[in-house]
């Protein structure tokens, strides 16, 4: 017997008053009920009562909305992808200075980028070494995943960096030896090869970019517990966490903890959207902010690691910085976009092509450059020896520069922005009005060089102090003009005021590095 639809909850239905129906009324009522029965017959069990009274077009829209709804659970996806995820265990022989080392000590040099990852995320994850003498062995654990049936797998560089022995445990509990094929410290990626089978289950790297709000599944080995799955959404993209110029992380809120390093973040198609590499955590546990390396970056890096064991990147040889709104105003730019060249490296490709300090690189091969990080990623993604066309804003004029990329050096000399003592022993200097600092010719101060003027004093409440000026800094240019005396500085500032500029751009040398600073001009 076919169940009749329940009409008591329909908006237009009213409970009938108790009365005796005539035969005509009963027949009419039966036909109405039969009509609803026909209408209901064409809908799925999930059809809401409101759909019964919708127009055909609206009913179709409702059906389309239901088609794109995600499943309540992720069991089917997890069942398909989890076998491709592995636990990575490493042994590292760590040299220590004494037996008084801390249980929470890192296997990496203090202050290094990977030491910071170890503190924040674990690398190797979860298990610092025990106290002991020289040559103690640190055991660590992380995660990874197969990318091919013949045993190639991806993990983090900081998981296997310096490892003497690497073992992996698959989802079915089997243990295999692995060797490191290649690593890339700049993106924190590593490629390993697992021996023992040619039929490993593997995951596919996603082709497209995830959207903010998309579901994400993080699979890994948190705290050495074994294969664990957590779920969340993509919280943001293009994140810069201060690890380097190639930062372009996906931020997710799926719970990620120590031991998840190198594990995959899957989308609902079962493809890897990113590799988990770091978390933000005041306590060491998950607070819902984790960072993944995008699949597009993983593809590029892994291809080079598999081919030659290392990564080669294009290089133009410039020190760059972002174009802020103040800097854009100083340069007469309508938008704060592009990458400002603070200083070209001597004999580098950019210097040979005529690029100078103060130039703004606005596009590469016709593609606009949003900011300094985007320029670094774009150039780094090109092969050394490639010819590129740069659009450059040079002293207010657009020009095109063609140059051949060099190869980014494997080691980059770090120049710390330390306090400069070149101002010591200097004369009191001459006050620069309305900027809150005094300056003296550089050639009058021992150790300051021959060019520019040295900052000898800074008012802590001044505009100069707010922009980071300190005693010993050397101002090389003001408003695009070289300066050697306090009078030159004043003249350049007055010219900027005459041109109705809100700020004046200064090129400053501090701690061995050059940078541009836009200093606001007081009115009057």
C-alpha positions in Angstrom: 0.0 0.0 0.0 1.4 3.4 -1.0 1.8 5.9 1.9 -0.1 9.1 1.4 1.8 12.3 1.9 1.5 14.0 5.2 -0.1 17.3 4.5 -0.4 18.6 8.1 2.9 20.6 7.9 2.2 22.3 4.5 1.8 26.0 4.8 -1.6 26.1 3.1 -3.2 23.2 5.0 -5.7 23.8 7.7 -7.2 21.2 10.0 -10.8 20.7 9.0 -13.5 21.4 11.5 -15.4 18.4 12.8 -18.4 18.1 10.5 -20.2 15.6 8.3 -18.9 15.7 4.7 -21.2 15.3 1.8 -20.4 12.8 -0.9 -19.4 15.7 -3.2 -17.0 17.1 -0.7 -15.4 13.7 -0.1 -14.9 13.1 -3.8 -13.3 16.6 -4.2 -11.0 16.0 -1.2 -9.9 12.6 -2.7 -9.0 14.2 -6.0 -6.9 16.9 -4.3 -5.0 14.3 -2.3 -4.5 12.2 -5.4 -3.1 15.3 -7.2 -0.5 15.8 -4.4 0.4 12.2 -4.6 1.2 12.6 -8.3 3.3 15.7 -7.5 5.2 14.1 -4.7 5.9 11.0 -6.8 8.3 12.9 -9.0 10.6 14.2 -6.2 13.4 12.6 -4.3 12.9 11.7 -0.6 15.0 14.8 0.3 12.5 17.1 -1.4 11.2 19.7 1.1 7.5 20.7 1.3 8.4 24.1 0.0 9.5 22.5 -3.3 6.0 21.2 -3.9 4.8 24.8 -4.3 7.9 26.1 -6.2 7.9 26.8 -9.9 9.7 24.3 -12.1 12.6 26.7 -12.5 12.9 27.2 -8.8 12.7 23.5 -8.1 15.6 22.9 -10.6 17.7 25.5 -8.7 17.0 23.8 -5.4 18.1 20.5 -7.0 21.3 22.1 -8.3 22.2 23.5 -4.9 21.8 20.0 -3.4 24.0 18.5 -6.0 27.0 20.6 -4.9 26.6 20.0 -1.2 29.5 18.1 0.3 29.1 14.8 2.1 28.5 14.8 5.8 31.6 12.6 6.3 34.9 12.0 4.6 35.2 8.2 5.1 35.2 7.4 1.4 37.9 9.9 0.6 40.1 8.8 3.6 39.8 5.2 2.6 41.1 6.0 -0.8 44.0 8.3 0.1 45.2 7.2 3.5 47.3 4.2 2.2 49.5 6.7 0.3 50.6 8.5 3.5 53.7 7.3 5.4 55.4 7.9 8.7 59.0 9.0 8.4 61.5 8.1 11.1 65.1 9.5 11.1 68.3 9.1 13.1 70.6 12.1 13.3 74.0 12.1 15.0 74.1 15.4 16.9 77.2 16.9 18.3 76.9 18.8 21.6 79.2 20.9 23.5 78.6 19.4 26.9 76.4 17.0 28.8 74.3 19.8 30.1 72.3 20.2 26.9 68.5 20.7 27.3 66.0 17.9 26.6 64.2 20.4 24.2 67.4 21.2 22.2 67.1 21.3 18.4 69.2 19.3 16.0 69.7 22.5 14.0 72.0 25.5 14.6 70.5 28.1 17.0 68.9 30.9 15.1 68.7 29.1 11.8 65.4 29.0 9.9 65.1 25.2 10.4 65.7 25.6 14.1 62.7 28.0 14.2 60.6 25.4 12.4 61.7 22.8 15.0 60.6 25.0 17.8 57.2 25.8 16.2 56.5 22.6 14.4 59.1 19.9 15.2 61.8 18.9 12.8 62.5 16.1 13.3 59.2 16.1 15.0 58.1 15.2 18.4 61.1 13.5 20.0 64.1 15.6 20.9 67.3 13.7 21.9 68.0 12.7 25.4 70.8 14.2 27.5 74.2 12.6 26.8 77.7 13.2 25.7 79.2 14.1 22.3 77.8 12.3 19.3 74.4 11.5 20.8 71.7 10.2 18.4 68.5 12.2 18.0 65.5 10.3 16.8 62.7 12.2 15.1 59.5 11.4 13.3 57.6 13.2 10.6 55.2 12.4 7.8 55.3 12.1 4.0 53.4 10.6 1.1 54.1 8.5 -2.0 53.9 10.3 -5.4 54.7 7.3 -7.5 54.2 3.5 -7.4 58.0 2.9 -7.5 58.5 4.5 -4.1 59.3 8.2 -4.6 57.9 10.1 -1.7 57.7 13.7 -0.6 58.4 15.1 2.9 59.8 18.2 4.5 63.5 19.1 4.3 63.6 19.8 8.0 62.4 16.3 8.7 65.3 14.5 6.9 68.0 17.3 6.9 71.2 15.8 8.2 69.7 12.3 8.7 72.1 9.4 8.8 69.2 6.8 8.6 65.7 7.2 7.2 62.9 4.6 7.6 59.3 4.8 6.6 56.3 2.9 7.9 53.3 2.5 5.6 49.7 2.5 6.5 49.6 -1.3 6.6 52.4 -1.3 9.3 55.3 -2.4 7.1 58.7 -0.7 7.5 61.1 0.1 4.7 64.5 1.8 4.3 64.6 5.0 2.4 67.3 7.3 1.0 67.3 11.0 0.4 67.3 11.9 -3.3 67.4 15.7 -2.9 66.4 18.5 -0.6 65.5 22.2 -1.0 65.9 24.3 2.1 64.3 27.4 0.6 60.9 25.7 0.2 61.5 23.1 2.9 60.8 20.2 0.6 62.6 16.8 0.3 62.3 13.9 -2.1 63.1 10.4 -0.8 63.1 7.0 -2.4 61.6 4.0 -0.6 63.0 0.6 -1.5 61.2 -2.8 -1.3 58.3 -2.6 -3.7 57.2 -1.2 -7.0 53.5 -1.1 -6.3 53.1 1.5 -3.5 49.8 3.3 -3.4 50.4 7.0 -4.3 48.7 10.3 -4.2 48.2 12.8 -7.1 49.3 16.4 -6.7 46.4 18.8 -7.5 46.5 20.9 -10.7 44.3 23.8 -9.6 44.6 26.2 -6.7 42.3 25.7 -3.7 39.7 28.4 -2.9 39.4 30.0 0.5 36.6 28.0 2.3 37.3 24.7 0.5 37.4 21.6 2.6 40.8 20.2 3.5 41.9 16.9 5.1 45.3 16.7 6.9 46.8 13.2 7.2 49.9 12.5 9.1 51.7 11.1 12.1 51.1 13.6 15.0 53.2 13.0 18.1 54.2 9.6 16.6 50.7 8.2 17.2 50.4 6.8 13.6 48.1 7.6 10.7 45.7 10.3 11.9 43.1 12.3 9.9 41.9 15.8 10.7 39.5 18.1 8.7 39.1 21.8 8.3 38.9 24.4 5.6 41.4 26.6 3.6 41.6 29.7 5.7 43.8 31.9 3.5 46.3 31.7 0.6 49.6 33.5 -0.3 50.7 33.7 3.3 54.2 35.0 4.2 55.5 33.6 7.5 58.9 35.2 7.3 60.8 32.1 6.2 62.1 33.5 3.0 61.4 35.3 -0.3 59.6 32.2 -1.7 56.9 32.1 1.0 53.5 31.5 -0.6 51.8 29.2 1.9 48.2 28.0 2.1 46.8 28.5 5.6 44.5 25.8 6.8 42.6 25.3 10.1 42.7 21.5 10.1 44.4 20.5 13.4 48.0 19.9 12.6 50.6 19.1 15.3 54.2 17.9 15.8 54.8 14.9 13.6 52.5 16.2 10.8 55.6 17.8 9.1 55.7 16.6 5.5 52.2 15.2 5.5 49.7 15.9 2.8 46.7 18.2 2.9 44.0 16.6 0.6 41.1 18.3 -1.1 37.7 16.5 -1.5 38.8 15.1 -4.8 41.5 13.1 -3.0 44.3 15.1 -4.5 47.2 16.8 -2.6 46.6 20.5 -2.4 49.7 21.2 -0.2 52.4 19.8 2.1 52.1 20.7 5.7 55.2 22.4 6.9 54.6 24.8 9.8 52.1 25.8 12.5 51.6 29.0 14.4 51.4 28.0 18.1 52.3 29.8 21.3 52.0 26.5 23.2 53.4 23.9 20.7 50.0 22.4 20.0 47.5 23.2 17.3 45.6 26.4 17.6 44.0 26.0 14.2 46.6 27.9 12.1 48.8 25.7 9.9 50.7 26.3 6.7 51.0 24.1 3.7 53.3 24.4 0.6 51.1 24.7 -2.5 51.0 21.7 -4.9 52.2 23.9 -7.7 55.4 24.6 -5.8 55.8 20.9 -4.9 55.6 19.9 -8.5 58.3 22.3 -9.7 60.7 21.5 -6.9 60.2 17.7 -6.9 60.8 17.5 -10.7 64.2 19.1 -10.3 65.1 17.1 -7.2 64.3 13.9 -9.1 66.3 15.0 -12.1 69.4 16.3 -10.5 69.0 16.2 -6.7 69.0 20.0 -6.3 67.0 23.0 -7.4 68.4 25.7 -9.7 66.7 29.1 -9.7 66.9 32.2 -11.8 68.7 35.2 -10.4 68.9 38.9 -11.4 71.1 40.1 -8.5 69.1 42.8 -6.8 68.2 43.6 -3.3 64.5 44.5 -3.4 61.8 45.8 -1.0 58.0 46.4 -1.2 56.6 49.6 -2.6 54.6 51.1 0.2 52.0 53.8 -0.3 54.4 56.4 1.0 57.1 55.2 -1.3 54.7 55.2 -4.2 53.7 58.8 -3.4 57.4 59.8 -3.3 58.0 58.3 -6.7 54.8 59.7 -8.3 53.2 56.3 -8.7 49.5 55.9 -8.8 49.5 52.5 -7.1 51.7 50.9 -4.5 52.8 48.0 -6.7 56.0 46.4 -8.0 59.3 45.8 -6.5 61.7 48.6 -5.5 65.4 48.0 -6.2 67.2 49.0 -3.1 70.6 48.1 -4.5 71.8 46.0 -7.5 74.5 43.6 -6.8 77.8 44.5 -8.4 78.4 42.5 -11.6 75.0 40.9 -11.3 72.7 40.6 -14.3 70.6 43.6 -13.3 73.5 45.9 -12.8 75.0 44.9 -16.2 71.6 45.6 -17.8 71.5 49.1 -16.4 69.1 48.7 -13.5 69.8 51.2 -10.7 68.9 51.8 -7.1 65.5 53.4 -6.9 64.1 51.7 -10.0 60.8 49.9 -9.7 60.3 46.6 -11.5 56.7 46.5 -12.5 56.4 43.4 -14.8 58.3 40.3 -16.0 57.6 39.1 -19.5 54.5 41.1 -19.7 53.0 39.8 -16.4 52.5 42.5 -13.7 54.5 42.3 -10.5 52.3 42.8 -7.5 55.0 43.1 -4.9 58.6 42.2 -4.0 57.8 38.6 -3.0 56.0 38.0 -6.3 59.1 39.2 -8.2 61.3 36.8 -6.2 59.0 33.8 -6.8 58.6 34.7 -10.5 62.3 35.0 -11.2 63.1 32.0 -9.0 60.7 29.9 -11.0 62.6 30.6 -14.2 65.7 28.6 -15.4 69.1 30.2 -15.2 70.2 31.3 -18.6 66.7 32.3 -19.7 66.2 35.7 -21.2 63.5 37.9 -19.6 61.9 41.2 -20.4 61.5 43.6 -17.4 59.4 46.7 -17.4 61.0 49.2 -15.1 60.0 52.6 -13.8 63.3 54.6 -13.9 63.3 58.2 -12.6 59.6 58.6 -13.4 59.9 57.1 -16.9 58.9 53.6 -18.1 61.6 51.6 -19.9 62.1 48.0 -21.0 65.2 46.0 -19.9 66.2 42.7 -21.4 68.6 40.5 -19.4 69.8 37.0 -19.1 69.2 35.3 -15.7 72.1 34.1 -13.7 71.9 31.2 -11.2 70.8 31.9 -7.6 73.8 31.1 -5.4 73.3 28.0 -3.2 74.5 30.0 -0.2 73.5 33.6 0.4 75.6 35.7 2.7 73.5 37.0 5.5 74.1 40.6 6.5 72.6 41.3 9.8 71.0 44.7 10.4 73.1 45.4 13.5 73.9 48.7 15.2 76.5 50.6 13.3 79.1 52.3 15.4 80.4 54.5 12.5 78.7 57.5 14.1 80.9 57.3 17.2 83.4 60.1 17.5 81.4 62.2 15.0 80.8 65.8 15.4 77.4 66.8 16.8 76.1 67.3 13.2 73.6 69.7 11.7 70.0 69.6 12.4 67.6 68.6 9.6 64.5 70.7 10.3 61.2 69.0 11.0 62.6 65.5 10.6 64.0 65.1 14.1 67.6 64.1 13.3 71.0 65.6 12.9 73.5 64.6 10.2 77.2 65.1 9.4 79.2 64.4 6.2 80.2 60.8 6.0 83.8 61.7 5.1 84.1 63.5 8.4 83.3 60.3 10.4 85.8 57.5 10.7 84.5 54.2 9.2 81.4 55.8 7.5 82.9 55.9 4.0 83.1 58.7 1.6 79.5 59.0 0.3 76.4 60.4 2.0 75.7 61.9 5.4 75.8 60.1 8.7 72.9 60.3 11.2 74.5 61.5 14.4 71.4 61.9 16.6 67.7 61.0 16.3 64.8 62.4 18.4 62.9 59.3 19.7 59.6 61.1 19.1 60.3 62.2 15.6 59.2 61.0 12.1 62.7 59.8 11.5 62.6 57.5 14.6 59.2 56.2 13.6 60.7 55.1 10.2 63.6 53.3 11.9 66.5 55.8 11.6 69.2 55.3 14.2 72.5 56.8 15.0 75.2 55.6 12.5 72.9 55.2 9.5 74.2 56.7 6.3 71.8 58.6 4.1 73.0 58.3 0.5 70.2 59.9 -1.5 67.2 62.1 -0.8 64.5 62.5 -3.4 66.7 60.7 -6.0 69.7 63.0 -5.5 73.0 62.2 -3.9 73.7 64.1 -0.7 77.0 64.8 1.0 76.1 67.6 3.4 73.2 68.7 5.6 72.5 71.4 3.1 72.0 68.9 0.3 69.4 67.1 2.5 67.6 70.4 3.2 67.5 71.3 -0.4 66.1 68.0 -1.5 63.4 68.2 1.2 62.4 71.7 0.1 62.2 70.5 -3.5 59.9 67.7 -2.5 57.7 70.3 -0.6 57.6 72.5 -3.7 56.5 69.6 -5.7 53.6 69.1 -3.2 55.0 65.7 -2.1 53.6 64.2 1.1 56.9 62.4 1.8 60.4 62.3 0.6 62.3 59.1 -0.4 65.7 58.5 1.2 68.2 55.7 0.3 69.8 54.6 3.6 72.7 52.3 4.3 72.4 50.4 7.6 74.3 47.4 8.8 75.8 46.8 5.4 72.5 46.8 3.5 70.7 49.5 1.6 67.0 50.3 1.8 64.6 53.0 0.8 62.6 54.9 3.4 59.8 57.3 2.7 59.8 60.0 5.4 56.6 62.1 5.8 57.1 65.8 5.4 55.6 68.2 7.9 53.5 70.9 6.4 54.5 74.5 6.7 
